[in-house]
């Protein structure tokens, strides 16, 4: 029994590390489990024989890849259809044996994104792809409608589609408030290991493990493309994410959406710096709906005094019930925040 348990641990380790370690996988396994490299290769070779792993090259040039166990691609008419029926008929059957928390994450996030297509996209069909291997499950949902960023820009009269990304990152944003809470993209992007959203010439990526947000100008995508990737070994459950952002200021849990996280580098369009009060007002739009706002200064090297003053002094006076928390601020940014708070205490 102990031998079988150790073998299962080794196989899980291989599945978890095959992405990103294709060339030195055997050495990584050997080091972690204190095995000989030859013994580690035997474990991998058995998984190759079982069709779970592919290899290319030989000896030192040998590289390993997860075998595609599922690769289903179909175009589905969404008119008169529902997200739960698409899940039951076209996604769930391919996920047998997936851990319960992973299944729950995929069910919630895929259903949210499909519902967006049905209710908001103005698209008649969706291109759905389900991919699975020993390392991850990936669901891609592509529609042929108006495009999510353009839809949000028009609905909220924003000057630029890029501002739509900023607003979507905050959560509580919907073009149909009577039908939707506006939580879907916010929570979905924080449940999966990698969330990709592409529409028009804007590409938006969130990685769970590094909390890394990117906005890149890419070739144009008509409609909206969403890709959800969840690692098989993910320990995240929907409850984890809800608890993180839905606890009140006293730490008690309820059904409210009290906290939000805003990556400020999304507000830096191109090479511009965050210096003006108008930029700060863009950041602060709708955040008074939350009791706690985490402003993430990661990758923000320089800010202006006016930008900081508008957030940490002017806004604070107008909205004392919203707590603004600065994350990942460098020394210069921290000094300006402290100055704004000091000015706030002067008579």
Secondary structure, DSSP 8 states (H G I E B T S, - for coil): -HHHHHHHHHHHHHHHHSTT-TTTHHHHHHHHHT--HHHHHHHHHHHHHTTSEEEES-GGG-EEEE--SEEEEEEEE-TT--HHHHIIIIIGGG-TT--HHHHHHHHHHHHHHHHHHHHHS--SEEEEEEEE-SSEEEEEEEE-SS-HHHHHHHHTT-S-HHHHHHHHHH----S-TTT--S-HHHHHHHHSSEEEEEEEEEEEEEETTTTEEEEEEEEEEEEEEEEEEEETT----HHHHHHHHSB-TTS-B-S---EEEEEGGGT--TT--B--HHHHHHHHTTGGGSSEEEEE-TT---B-HHHHHIIIIIHHHH-TTSEEEEES--HHHHHHHHHHHHHHH--
